[in-house]
C-alpha cells in the first residue's frame, strides 16, 4: 500500500507533502472545551495556548512530585529516565502517567482531556507521557522536528490524529528555552532523507539527529509562517498538533524550565507496524500493547 507520508529509508531526498487529513475532526463537536475562537486558532496555526489553566497550588503539587521523582535513585536507574547527551543530568522521564499516580490523574483532568477529545473527534488514549526538564545554565536544546514524522516512521502511527499537551510547571520566558513553533507548518509534511539507525531512540531521546527537517524545507516553512516562541506563566498549557514543526533552544539562563507532556492519540488511530522494517520502540515510549480509552475525571486532578 502506498504511504502518503513516506520518509527516511522510503525516499531518496527531502520533500514537502501536503497534509491529507483534517486538523480538527468532526468539526470540533465531539467535546466542548475550546471556544470557537480557540478552535479556529488551533486549526489555523497548529497550536493554541491556554494561559494559567492550572492554579499555583496545582502547579506546586506537580513540582513536588517532580522533585520526589528526580531524587528517586530507583527511578533514575530505569530506562524511562533519560539523561542529557553529555552528562548525567536528567533530561526526561517517560511513562509518568504509570509511574506517578498524581500525573496519571493529571492526564485525565477535564481541562486537558476534553480538549484532546474535541480536536481529535473521538475517545483518546496516551500514546506517550513524560516530564521534560531543562535546568538553568546547561539545559540542552530540542532541535526542530515534527513529532508525527517520528511516530509515523518509528512507531507506525497511521495518520495525523494525535495532539500534544504541554503543561508548564515553571514560567517560560524568552531566555530559558521556551517552546518554539512554526505557525501553519502542520499543513505540510516534511519527508526526511536518510536511514534510521537500529535502536535510534537510545540516541534521539537525548539528541535528535534522524528525522529532522532539511534546512531548505525548514526555511520555506518559516518564511510562510514565521516562528512563535511561547512565553507564558507556570500553569499555562500548550496544545499543538502532531505535525506542527517545533523545537526549543538551550537554556543558559539561571531559570530552569520544566513541563508535563502528554500525547493523546485517537482510539481510531492506533499504531501499526513501524516503517522500514524497524523493530517497535519500547512501550514506555510508544503505547501499543495495553491501553484503553482514558476516562475523564469529574474535577481537578487534586480533588479526585
Backbone as CSV, one residue per row, in Angstrom:
resi,resn,N_x,N_y,N_z,CA_x,CA_y,CA_z,C_x,C_y,C_z
1,UNK,0.844,-1.189,0.000,0.000,0.000,0.000,0.889,1.252,0.000
2,UNK,0.525,2.222,-0.846,1.299,3.455,-0.929,1.183,4.254,0.362
3,UNK,2.297,4.723,0.850,2.324,5.534,2.060,2.377,6.998,1.661
4,UNK,1.329,7.788,1.946,1.346,9.208,1.562,2.384,10.016,2.320
5,UNK,2.895,9.463,3.418,3.874,10.174,4.233,5.175,9.380,4.331
6,UNK,5.612,8.865,3.200,6.873,8.126,3.170,8.025,9.049,3.565
7,UNK,8.944,8.517,4.358,10.067,9.319,4.841,11.247,8.406,5.133
8,UNK,12.406,9.014,5.262,13.660,8.314,5.588,13.978,7.222,4.563
9,UNK,14.043,5.974,4.973,14.501,4.915,4.075,13.628,4.693,2.865
10,UNK,12.406,5.236,2.869,11.483,5.055,1.755,11.591,6.150,0.705
11,UNK,12.416,7.166,0.945,12.561,8.263,-0.019,14.034,8.505,-0.307
12,UNK,14.287,9.113,-1.441,15.659,9.405,-1.844,16.133,10.770,-1.353
13,UNK,15.200,11.683,-1.188,15.574,13.029,-0.768,14.411,13.679,-0.019
14,UNK,14.696,14.788,0.622,13.678,15.502,1.380,12.585,16.018,0.446
15,UNK,11.374,16.146,0.979,10.252,16.638,0.184,9.214,17.265,1.098
16,UNK,8.417,18.167,0.538,7.307,18.777,1.261,6.020,18.220,0.680
17,UNK,5.206,17.588,1.523,3.996,16.890,1.088,2.790,17.513,1.769
18,UNK,1.762,17.806,0.994,0.558,18.420,1.541,-0.196,17.446,2.445
19,UNK,-0.617,17.936,3.571,-1.393,17.141,4.528,-2.704,16.678,3.899
20,UNK,-3.155,15.460,4.219,-4.395,14.915,3.693,-5.550,14.963,4.692
21,UNK,-5.243,14.873,5.975,-6.273,14.764,6.999,-6.757,16.129,7.467
22,UNK,-7.937,16.159,8.080,-8.358,17.407,8.733,-7.449,17.716,9.920
23,UNK,-7.531,18.922,10.399,-6.800,19.308,11.612,-7.701,19.113,12.824
24,UNK,-8.938,19.543,12.715,-9.955,19.324,13.736,-10.947,18.305,13.178
25,UNK,-11.128,17.215,13.891,-12.013,16.143,13.428,-13.436,16.358,13.927
26,UNK,-14.410,15.987,13.084,-15.815,16.122,13.478,-16.218,17.552,13.744
27,UNK,-15.493,18.505,13.134,-15.787,19.935,13.271,-15.764,20.410,14.723
28,UNK,-15.093,19.650,15.582,-14.944,20.076,16.973,-16.170,19.891,17.829
29,UNK,-17.110,19.015,17.395,-18.358,18.833,18.135,-18.321,17.675,19.129
30,UNK,-17.244,16.892,19.124,-17.220,15.687,19.953,-17.191,16.012,21.444
31,UNK,-16.550,17.122,21.793,-16.492,17.575,23.189,-16.536,19.092,23.192
32,UNK,-16.800,19.655,24.341,-16.929,21.104,24.466,-15.883,21.596,25.456
33,UNK,-14.773,22.078,24.927,-13.686,22.551,25.793,-13.151,23.893,25.298
34,UNK,-12.693,23.928,24.058,-12.187,25.159,23.473,-13.339,26.001,22.944
35,UNK,-13.188,27.320,23.027,-14.158,28.219,22.417,-14.024,28.166,20.902
36,UNK,-14.975,28.745,20.201,-14.915,28.774,18.737,-13.640,29.472,18.264
37,UNK,-13.235,30.542,18.946,-12.023,31.266,18.553,-10.778,30.435,18.812
38,UNK,-10.718,29.777,19.962,-9.564,28.926,20.276,-9.460,27.759,19.298
39,UNK,-10.593,27.178,18.955,-10.592,26.073,17.999,-10.120,26.553,16.633
40,UNK,-10.555,27.743,16.237,-10.114,28.322,14.967,-8.621,28.598,14.981
41,UNK,-8.093,29.102,16.099,-6.655,29.364,16.218,-5.866,28.065,16.087
42,UNK,-6.353,27.013,16.750,-5.679,25.723,16.676,-5.668,25.194,15.243
43,UNK,-6.798,25.300,14.583,-6.899,24.792,13.210,-6.004,25.582,12.261
44,UNK,-5.918,26.875,12.447,-5.124,27.731,11.557,-3.619,27.617,11.836
45,UNK,-3.247,27.684,13.108,-1.825,27.752,13.464,-1.186,26.404,13.757
46,UNK,-2.017,25.420,14.149,-1.463,24.129,14.553,-1.179,24.065,16.034
47,UNK,-1.609,25.083,16.784,-1.426,25.090,18.233,-2.315,26.153,18.850
48,UNK,-2.557,26.013,20.158,-3.281,27.018,20.915,-2.712,27.038,22.327
49,UNK,-2.633,28.215,22.916,-2.100,28.384,24.271,-3.232,28.799,25.196
50,UNK,-3.372,28.082,26.310,-4.384,28.405,27.312,-3.654,28.923,28.557
51,UNK,-3.647,30.234,28.772,-2.869,30.819,29.868,-3.376,30.404,31.247
52,UNK,-2.442,30.018,32.109,-2.693,29.743,33.529,-3.959,28.912,33.755
53,UNK,-4.036,27.798,33.034,-5.176,26.892,33.162,-5.181,26.206,34.526
54,UNK,-3.987,25.991,35.085,-3.843,25.380,36.407,-3.350,26.446,37.385
55,UNK,-3.879,26.388,38.625,-3.537,27.429,39.594,-2.218,27.117,40.305
56,UNK,-1.779,28.054,41.134,-0.477,27.936,41.787,-0.402,26.707,42.697
57,UNK,-1.482,26.398,43.387,-1.488,25.215,44.261,-1.317,23.938,43.451
58,UNK,-1.977,23.858,42.337,-1.864,22.672,41.490,-0.461,22.545,40.907
59,UNK,0.090,23.650,40.469,1.449,23.629,39.912,2.455,23.207,40.972
60,UNK,2.309,23.716,42.193,3.246,23.357,43.257,3.160,21.876,43.581
61,UNK,1.958,21.319,43.563,1.795,19.884,43.819,2.537,19.064,42.762
62,UNK,2.485,19.514,41.526,3.182,18.808,40.449,4.691,18.971,40.577
63,UNK,5.133,20.163,40.944,6.570,20.374,41.151,7.087,19.515,42.302
64,UNK,6.290,19.348,43.331,6.691,18.488,44.447,6.865,17.048,43.977
65,UNK,5.963,16.591,43.109,6.094,15.233,42.562,7.345,15.113,41.720
66,UNK,7.637,16.144,40.931,8.841,16.133,40.096,10.096,16.071,40.957
67,UNK,10.114,16.821,42.042,11.264,16.800,42.950,11.461,15.409,43.543
68,UNK,10.359,14.781,43.946,10.433,13.437,44.517,10.934,12.434,43.488
69,UNK,10.408,12.502,42.288,10.824,11.581,41.242,12.296,11.775,40.875
70,UNK,12.734,13.019,40.815,14.114,13.319,40.427,15.123,12.840,41.458
71,UNK,14.676,12.655,42.711,15.578,12.201,43.779,15.479,10.697,44.014
72,UNK,14.623,10.018,43.292,14.402,8.586,43.475,15.474,7.793,42.725
73,UNK,16.428,7.243,43.448,17.533,6.528,42.804,17.046,5.313,42.015
74,UNK,16.013,4.665,42.524,15.465,3.518,41.809,14.881,3.925,40.468
75,UNK,14.180,5.048,40.451,13.589,5.540,39.209,14.667,5.991,38.234
76,UNK,15.695,6.654,38.748,16.749,7.172,37.874,17.541,6.053,37.213
77,UNK,17.474,4.859,37.758,18.160,3.730,37.147,17.329,3.012,36.108
78,UNK,16.081,3.433,35.903,15.200,2.787,34.936,15.415,3.338,33.525
79,UNK,14.983,2.564,32.538,15.110,3.000,31.148,14.295,4.254,30.877
80,UNK,13.230,4.461,31.638,12.362,5.613,31.415,13.042,6.948,31.720
81,UNK,14.120,6.928,32.490,14.841,8.147,32.843,15.925,8.413,31.805
82,UNK,15.819,9.542,31.116,16.739,9.904,30.033,17.633,11.045,30.501
83,UNK,18.933,10.881,30.349,19.879,11.923,30.749,20.322,12.738,29.539
84,UNK,20.972,13.856,29.810,21.496,14.707,28.745,22.598,13.961,27.975
85,UNK,22.846,14.348,26.709,23.820,13.620,25.893,25.250,13.664,26.414
86,UNK,25.591,14.716,27.174,26.975,14.858,27.610,27.123,14.912,29.129
87,UNK,26.077,14.470,29.846,26.166,14.471,31.309,25.120,13.521,31.868
88,UNK,25.106,13.391,33.189,24.114,12.561,33.857,22.916,13.369,34.337
89,UNK,22.860,14.641,33.914,21.717,15.482,34.281,20.448,14.920,33.655
90,UNK,19.363,14.938,34.407,18.111,14.368,33.950,17.477,15.270,32.891
91,UNK,17.127,14.683,31.743,16.515,15.411,30.628,15.012,15.144,30.551
92,UNK,14.629,13.865,30.667,13.221,13.479,30.568,12.958,12.241,31.416
93,UNK,11.725,12.119,31.867,11.244,10.877,32.473,9.995,10.474,31.698
94,UNK,10.004,9.291,31.117,8.891,8.815,30.311,7.929,7.959,31.137
95,UNK,6.749,7.738,30.556,5.681,6.905,31.133,5.280,7.390,32.523
96,UNK,5.272,8.693,32.700,4.994,9.231,34.034,3.547,8.991,34.463
97,UNK,2.635,8.791,33.504,1.245,8.536,33.894,1.091,7.172,34.547
98,UNK,2.082,6.281,34.354,2.082,4.979,35.015,2.982,4.976,36.248
99,UNK,4.034,5.770,36.217,4.995,5.782,37.312,4.528,6.630,38.490
100,UNK,3.651,7.593,38.230,3.242,8.527,39.278,1.723,8.683,39.282
101,UNK,1.046,8.303,40.353,-0.424,8.358,40.379,-0.996,9.749,40.133
102,UNK,-0.357,10.790,40.680,-0.897,12.132,40.500,-0.811,12.560,39.039
103,UNK,0.290,12.222,38.374,0.426,12.559,36.962,-0.533,11.729,36.110
104,UNK,-0.827,10.526,36.567,-1.833,9.726,35.886,-3.199,10.393,35.934
105,UNK,-3.513,10.999,37.070,-4.775,11.737,37.192,-4.730,13.022,36.359
106,UNK,-3.577,13.671,36.337,-3.438,14.906,35.567,-3.801,14.683,34.102
107,UNK,-3.401,13.548,33.550,-3.684,13.255,32.142,-5.176,13.144,31.884
108,UNK,-5.965,12.891,32.951,-7.415,12.730,32.794,-8.191,13.939,33.324
109,UNK,-7.451,14.997,33.690,-8.116,16.204,34.166,-9.014,16.751,33.049
110,UNK,-10.253,17.127,33.373,-11.178,17.558,32.313,-10.711,18.770,31.529
111,UNK,-9.851,19.601,32.123,-9.393,20.798,31.429,-8.473,20.477,30.258
112,UNK,-7.861,19.289,30.278,-6.978,18.929,29.171,-7.533,17.802,28.307
113,UNK,-8.081,16.778,28.928,-8.517,15.625,28.130,-9.680,15.982,27.208
114,UNK,-10.550,16.896,27.623,-11.669,17.247,26.755,-11.218,18.070,25.551
115,UNK,-10.124,18.800,25.695,-9.548,19.475,24.524,-9.077,18.441,23.509
116,UNK,-8.386,17.419,23.999,-7.906,16.361,23.107,-9.078,15.653,22.424
117,UNK,-10.107,15.329,23.184,-11.281,14.663,22.611,-11.966,15.555,21.584
118,UNK,-11.978,16.846,21.854,-12.636,17.775,20.943,-11.913,17.879,19.603
119,UNK,-10.591,18.073,19.628,-9.880,18.269,18.358,-9.687,16.965,17.599
120,UNK,-9.658,15.836,18.309,-9.462,14.543,17.643,-10.784,13.868,17.280
121,UNK,-11.874,14.355,17.807,-13.181,13.847,17.430,-13.438,12.410,17.820
122,UNK,-12.886,11.992,18.959,-13.033,10.594,19.378,-12.589,10.442,20.819
123,UNK,-12.747,9.231,21.332,-12.102,8.903,22.599,-10.604,8.800,22.368
124,UNK,-9.827,8.954,23.431,-8.384,9.045,23.285,-7.668,8.144,24.294
125,UNK,-6.426,7.837,24.001,-5.541,7.157,24.937,-4.194,7.862,24.891
126,UNK,-3.315,7.527,25.826,-2.000,8.167,25.863,-1.007,7.365,25.032
127,UNK,-0.576,7.975,23.947,0.492,7.379,23.139,1.821,7.476,23.888
128,UNK,1.990,8.569,24.620,3.265,8.809,25.306,3.041,9.849,26.401
129,UNK,3.804,9.729,27.485,3.808,10.774,28.510,5.232,10.942,29.020
130,UNK,5.533,12.146,29.466,6.865,12.384,30.018,6.911,13.725,30.751
131,UNK,7.930,13.859,31.570,8.314,15.150,32.132,9.585,15.574,31.401
132,UNK,9.586,16.781,30.876,10.791,17.335,30.256,11.403,18.369,31.184
133,UNK,12.718,18.320,31.331,13.430,19.264,32.185,14.533,19.962,31.400
134,UNK,14.702,21.223,31.683,15.782,21.982,31.065,16.374,22.862,32.167
135,UNK,17.339,22.340,32.914,17.870,23.074,34.061,18.560,24.370,33.657
136,UNK,18.650,25.277,34.615,19.335,26.529,34.355,20.805,26.321,34.028
137,UNK,21.339,27.173,33.182,22.743,27.246,32.777,23.182,26.179,31.762
138,UNK,22.640,24.943,31.846,23.157,23.906,30.940,22.075,22.999,30.351
139,UNK,20.824,23.450,30.344,19.778,22.656,29.709,19.939,22.662,28.198
140,UNK,19.936,21.500,27.581,20.220,21.391,26.148,18.973,21.603,25.301
141,UNK,19.212,21.918,24.044,18.133,22.201,23.113,17.401,20.933,22.661
142,UNK,16.207,21.137,22.115,15.470,20.114,21.379,15.379,20.637,19.946
143,UNK,16.038,19.961,19.003,16.134,20.504,17.642,14.776,20.436,16.938
144,UNK,14.645,21.217,15.858,13.414,21.269,15.076,12.998,19.877,14.613
145,UNK,11.709,19.586,14.755,11.173,18.315,14.267,9.648,18.345,14.291
146,UNK,9.067,17.458,13.527,7.635,17.163,13.595,7.502,15.837,14.312
147,UNK,6.722,15.803,15.362,6.542,14.550,16.100,5.944,13.462,15.211
148,UNK,5.012,13.845,14.346,4.353,12.832,13.529,5.341,12.098,12.630
149,UNK,6.345,12.783,12.136,7.328,12.103,11.286,7.969,10.951,12.043
150,UNK,8.344,11.198,13.285,8.949,10.144,14.103,7.927,9.073,14.454
151,UNK,6.753,9.479,14.876,5.744,8.490,15.290,5.269,7.656,14.108
152,UNK,5.225,8.249,12.929,4.802,7.517,11.731,5.851,6.483,11.328
153,UNK,7.116,6.907,11.288,8.189,6.014,10.837,8.560,4.995,11.909
154,UNK,8.821,5.459,13.127,9.384,4.586,14.152,8.326,3.850,14.981
155,UNK,7.080,4.363,14.981,6.027,3.726,15.772,4.887,3.162,14.928
156,UNK,4.810,3.542,13.672,3.718,3.055,12.835,2.398,3.755,13.079
157,UNK,2.413,5.008,13.535,1.170,5.772,13.687,0.634,6.088,12.298
158,UNK,-0.582,5.651,11.978,-1.055,5.769,10.600,-1.299,7.203,10.121
159,UNK,-2.009,8.003,10.924,-2.491,9.293,10.451,-2.200,10.402,11.446
160,UNK,-2.371,11.636,10.966,-2.189,12.813,11.806,-3.446,13.043,12.637
161,UNK,-3.614,12.213,13.649,-4.781,12.336,14.512,-4.363,12.194,15.970
162,UNK,-3.349,12.966,16.332,-2.839,12.994,17.697,-2.540,14.442,18.061
163,UNK,-2.541,14.727,19.355,-2.257,16.080,19.814,-1.373,16.012,21.053
164,UNK,-0.421,16.920,21.125,0.472,17.011,22.280,-0.014,18.104,23.221
165,UNK,0.108,17.827,24.499,-0.310,18.751,25.549,0.882,18.998,26.457
166,UNK,1.347,20.233,26.505,2.484,20.596,27.342,1.998,21.508,28.465
167,UNK,2.078,21.012,29.691,1.638,21.768,30.859,2.869,22.386,31.512
168,UNK,2.948,23.703,31.512,4.138,24.388,32.015,4.174,24.338,33.535
169,UNK,5.250,23.779,34.075,5.420,23.688,35.526,6.281,24.818,36.065
170,UNK,6.900,25.562,35.167,7.693,26.739,35.522,7.349,27.834,34.525
171,UNK,7.630,29.070,34.893,7.458,30.146,33.921,8.369,29.885,32.721
172,UNK,7.854,30.100,31.540,8.657,30.032,30.315,8.844,31.454,29.813
173,UNK,10.092,31.918,29.814,10.367,33.266,29.337,11.266,33.213,28.111
174,UNK,11.613,34.362,27.598,12.384,34.421,26.354,13.795,33.879,26.509
175,UNK,14.244,33.686,27.761,15.644,33.331,27.998,15.878,31.875,28.383
176,UNK,14.852,31.142,28.828,15.109,29.796,29.367,14.684,28.669,28.424
177,UNK,14.717,28.952,27.127,14.482,27.903,26.144,13.033,27.515,25.976
178,UNK,12.120,28.488,25.750,10.705,28.155,25.601,10.446,27.379,24.312
179,UNK,9.305,26.728,24.270,8.890,26.021,23.058,8.713,27.022,21.925
180,UNK,9.275,26.692,20.768,9.105,27.498,19.559,8.338,26.668,18.533
181,UNK,7.336,27.283,17.916,6.524,26.595,16.922,6.458,27.412,15.639
182,UNK,6.261,26.725,14.517,6.117,27.382,13.230,4.638,27.370,12.859
183,UNK,3.941,28.497,12.993,2.512,28.532,12.678,2.227,28.073,11.249
184,UNK,1.206,27.231,11.109,0.805,26.748,9.795,1.595,25.577,9.267
185,UNK,2.673,25.205,9.945,3.540,24.128,9.446,2.866,22.772,9.495
186,UNK,1.801,22.637,10.282,1.120,21.354,10.412,0.435,20.925,9.113
187,UNK,0.287,21.855,8.183,-0.389,21.528,6.919,0.562,20.962,5.867
188,UNK,1.842,20.880,6.206,2.836,20.321,5.290,3.659,19.256,6.021
189,UNK,3.746,18.078,5.425,4.580,17.018,5.990,5.960,17.103,5.348
190,UNK,6.997,17.123,6.168,8.365,17.175,5.660,8.945,15.765,5.672
191,UNK,9.102,15.188,4.485,9.752,13.887,4.360,11.253,14.087,4.531
192,UNK,11.858,13.280,5.382,13.283,13.427,5.709,14.092,12.317,5.040
193,UNK,15.225,12.686,4.491,16.099,11.706,3.859,16.956,11.011,4.915
194,UNK,17.503,9.849,4.555,18.431,9.144,5.435,17.821,7.914,6.077
195,UNK,18.658,6.990,6.445,18.225,5.758,7.089,18.057,5.963,8.597
196,UNK,17.226,5.138,9.196,17.038,5.171,10.642,17.948,4.140,11.289
197,UNK,18.898,4.553,12.131,19.775,3.578,12.792,18.979,2.633,13.688
198,UNK,19.471,1.444,13.868,18.826,0.496,14.763,18.819,1.052,16.185
199,UNK,17.701,0.879,16.871,17.523,1.398,18.235,17.830,2.904,18.286
200,UNK,17.319,3.609,17.301,17.591,5.046,17.196,17.158,5.817,18.436
201,UNK,16.093,5.346,19.105,15.556,6.059,20.259,16.601,6.245,21.361
202,UNK,17.560,5.332,21.469,18.559,5.437,22.530,19.402,6.695,22.372
203,UNK,19.517,7.165,21.136,20.253,8.406,20.880,19.307,9.594,20.723
204,UNK,18.198,9.377,20.002,17.332,10.504,19.650,16.660,11.139,20.856
205,UNK,16.396,10.370,21.911,15.772,10.952,23.090,16.724,11.878,23.835
206,UNK,18.002,11.699,23.594,18.997,12.588,24.178,19.312,13.750,23.237
207,UNK,19.406,13.439,21.943,19.746,14.452,20.942,19.269,13.949,19.585
208,UNK,18.217,14.580,19.058,17.620,14.086,17.819,18.401,14.561,16.606
209,UNK,18.831,13.601,15.786,19.548,13.913,14.562,18.932,13.227,13.348
210,UNK,18.176,12.147,13.565,17.485,11.441,12.495,16.030,11.872,12.470
211,UNK,15.479,12.101,11.270,14.095,12.529,11.175,13.905,14.011,11.459
212,UNK,14.943,14.808,11.220,14.812,16.256,11.387,14.737,16.886,9.996
213,UNK,14.068,18.021,9.860,13.884,18.626,8.541,15.199,19.140,7.961
214,UNK,15.297,19.107,6.639,16.451,19.734,5.995,16.301,21.250,6.091
215,UNK,17.401,21.963,5.964,17.387,23.403,6.196,16.523,24.151,5.180
216,UNK,16.498,23.690,3.923,15.699,24.379,2.913,14.206,24.259,3.228
217,UNK,13.762,23.056,3.570,12.345,22.873,3.908,11.961,23.706,5.126
218,UNK,12.819,23.695,6.123,12.548,24.467,7.331,12.492,25.956,7.019
219,UNK,13.399,26.413,6.172,13.410,27.830,5.789,12.114,28.207,5.086
220,UNK,11.628,27.341,4.198,10.386,27.624,3.483,9.204,27.676,4.436
221,UNK,9.157,26.746,5.385,8.073,26.761,6.365,8.084,28.057,7.176
222,UNK,9.259,28.473,7.600,9.377,29.669,8.431,9.074,30.927,7.626
223,UNK,9.453,30.931,6.347,9.132,32.079,5.503,7.617,32.246,5.366
224,UNK,6.898,31.134,5.379,5.447,31.181,5.260,4.769,31.533,6.582
225,UNK,5.243,30.936,7.682,4.515,31.077,8.945,5.225,31.818,10.052
226,UNK,6.544,32.023,9.914,7.294,32.644,10.987,7.581,31.658,12.110
227,UNK,8.053,32.164,13.234,8.323,31.359,14.427,7.690,32.062,15.622
228,UNK,6.975,31.309,16.421,6.393,31.859,17.640,6.970,31.146,18.847
229,UNK,7.642,31.902,19.704,8.142,31.362,20.966,7.077,31.585,22.029
230,UNK,6.658,30.500,22.686,5.564,30.601,23.664,6.145,30.965,25.024
231,UNK,5.950,32.199,25.418,6.329,32.647,26.758,5.040,32.766,27.571
232,UNK,5.014,32.067,28.692,3.785,32.012,29.481,4.114,31.637,30.913
233,UNK,3.180,31.895,31.795,3.350,31.606,33.211,3.157,30.121,33.503
234,UNK,3.751,29.673,34.595,3.521,28.303,35.061,2.022,28.073,35.217
235,UNK,1.587,26.873,34.843,0.169,26.544,34.875,-0.510,26.720,33.535
236,UNK,0.158,27.394,32.604,-0.375,27.531,31.250,-0.199,26.217,30.502
237,UNK,-0.995,26.024,29.459,-0.966,24.781,28.703,-0.891,25.086,27.209
238,UNK,-0.015,24.367,26.527,0.111,24.470,25.073,-0.386,23.170,24.463
239,UNK,-1.365,23.266,23.581,-1.789,22.117,22.779,-1.258,22.332,21.365
240,UNK,-0.509,21.353,20.858,-0.059,21.510,19.481,-0.227,20.225,18.682
241,UNK,-0.620,20.420,17.442,-0.957,19.340,16.531,0.278,18.487,16.255
242,UNK,0.083,17.194,16.035,1.211,16.257,15.978,2.170,16.530,14.834
243,UNK,1.741,17.268,13.800,2.628,17.542,12.670,3.197,18.956,12.701
244,UNK,2.933,19.715,13.746,3.453,21.079,13.837,4.961,21.057,14.073
245,UNK,5.697,21.795,13.250,7.150,21.870,13.409,7.470,22.684,14.663
246,UNK,8.348,22.125,15.508,8.662,22.804,16.765,10.057,22.416,17.250
247,UNK,10.535,23.152,18.211,11.832,22.884,18.829,12.029,23.872,19.956
248,UNK,13.175,23.806,20.604,13.495,24.791,21.639,15.004,24.894,21.775
249,UNK,15.455,26.093,22.080,16.892,26.330,22.216,17.372,25.926,23.602
250,UNK,18.686,25.898,23.781,19.264,25.565,25.073,18.978,26.642,26.113
251,UNK,19.150,26.281,27.362,18.878,27.203,28.459,20.175,27.572,29.162
252,UNK,20.679,28.774,28.880,21.879,29.249,29.582,21.512,30.309,30.612
253,UNK,20.214,30.486,30.848,19.764,31.411,31.884,19.815,30.703,33.247
254,UNK,19.649,31.439,34.341,19.600,30.792,35.663,18.267,30.102,35.944
255,UNK,17.245,30.336,35.094,15.889,29.892,35.389,15.613,28.528,34.752
256,UNK,15.316,27.516,35.547,15.004,26.201,34.980,13.666,26.211,34.256
257,UNK,13.512,25.253,33.363,12.247,25.068,32.645,11.821,23.621,32.792
258,UNK,10.555,23.399,33.072,10.053,22.026,33.185,8.602,22.004,32.723
259,UNK,8.206,20.883,32.121,6.814,20.731,31.740,6.395,19.277,31.808
260,UNK,5.088,19.071,32.017,4.490,17.743,31.915,3.921,17.620,30.507
261,UNK,4.198,16.504,29.861,3.920,16.367,28.428,3.109,15.102,28.188
262,UNK,1.921,15.271,27.616,1.054,14.135,27.308,0.711,14.144,25.828
263,UNK,0.827,12.995,25.194,0.435,12.845,23.792,-0.843,12.021,23.747
264,UNK,-1.936,12.674,23.348,-3.216,11.994,23.204,-3.381,11.526,21.762
265,UNK,-3.684,10.251,21.591,-3.917,9.699,20.263,-5.358,9.208,20.184
266,UNK,-5.955,9.335,19.003,-7.320,8.854,18.813,-7.367,7.336,18.920
267,UNK,-8.428,6.837,19.497,-8.639,5.396,19.545,-8.867,4.825,18.146
268,UNK,-9.055,5.692,17.168,-9.212,5.279,15.774,-7.913,5.418,14.996
269,UNK,-6.806,5.640,15.704,-5.510,5.873,15.052,-4.404,5.068,15.733
270,UNK,-4.742,3.899,16.234,-3.776,3.094,16.984,-2.630,2.635,16.076
271,UNK,-1.521,2.265,16.689,-0.280,2.023,15.964,-0.314,0.748,15.122
272,UNK,0.324,0.838,13.953,0.579,-0.327,13.125,2.044,-0.714,13.237
273,UNK,2.568,-1.342,12.207,3.972,-1.728,12.212,4.851,-0.526,11.865
274,UNK,5.997,-0.378,12.513,6.927,0.683,12.126,7.355,0.541,10.670
275,UNK,7.804,1.635,10.074,8.255,1.627,8.682,9.684,1.082,8.597
276,UNK,10.104,0.813,7.373,11.488,0.409,7.087,11.909,-0.867,7.795
277,UNK,10.942,-1.697,8.235,11.305,-2.924,8.924,11.872,-2.712,10.308
278,UNK,11.658,-1.537,10.881,12.197,-1.242,12.208,11.472,-2.055,13.278
279,UNK,12.187,-2.374,14.328,11.563,-3.014,15.485,10.777,-1.970,16.261
280,UNK,9.651,-2.333,16.853,8.876,-1.367,17.639,9.705,-0.782,18.785
281,UNK,9.488,0.494,19.047,10.163,1.110,20.186,9.520,0.599,21.478
282,UNK,10.222,0.718,22.606,9.689,0.207,23.871,8.349,0.830,24.234
283,UNK,7.592,0.095,25.025,6.256,0.519,25.421,6.273,1.839,26.182
284,UNK,7.330,2.137,26.907,7.351,3.383,27.666,7.488,4.606,26.762
285,UNK,7.842,4.391,25.488,7.944,5.485,24.523,6.715,5.548,23.627
286,UNK,6.182,4.382,23.259,5.063,4.329,22.324,4.105,3.219,22.753
287,UNK,2.940,3.600,23.234,1.969,2.634,23.739,1.348,1.848,22.594
288,UNK,1.472,0.524,22.638,0.843,-0.298,21.615,0.296,-1.617,22.164
289,UNK,0.745,-2.056,23.318,0.401,-3.389,23.794,-0.830,-3.423,24.691
290,UNK,-0.975,-2.441,25.557,-2.061,-2.483,26.529,-2.532,-1.066,26.834
291,UNK,-3.772,-0.764,26.419,-4.321,0.566,26.686,-5.827,0.514,26.491
292,UNK,-6.482,1.526,26.984,-7.924,1.660,26.831,-8.253,3.140,26.828
293,UNK,-9.455,3.508,26.414,-9.808,4.931,26.403,-9.687,5.541,27.794
294,UNK,-9.126,6.728,27.857,-8.990,7.421,29.132,-10.350,7.919,29.598
295,UNK,-10.635,7.744,30.862,-11.885,8.219,31.442,-11.652,9.561,32.118
296,UNK,-12.292,10.618,31.638,-12.085,11.947,32.241,-12.487,11.975,33.714
297,UNK,-11.740,12.720,34.503,-12.123,12.959,35.892,-13.301,13.921,35.919
298,UNK,-13.986,13.942,37.040,-15.112,14.848,37.183,-14.701,16.239,37.615
299,UNK,-13.474,16.350,38.149,-12.990,17.647,38.607,-11.470,17.633,38.577
300,UNK,-10.843,18.592,39.252,-9.385,18.721,39.257,-8.684,17.442,39.697
301,UNK,-7.507,17.207,39.130,-6.708,16.036,39.486,-6.316,16.033,40.961
302,UNK,-6.340,17.180,41.623,-6.003,17.236,43.042,-7.168,16.808,43.932
303,UNK,-8.364,16.837,43.381,-9.562,16.512,44.154,-9.876,15.035,44.081
304,UNK,-9.816,14.452,42.885,-10.199,13.050,42.706,-9.007,12.120,42.923
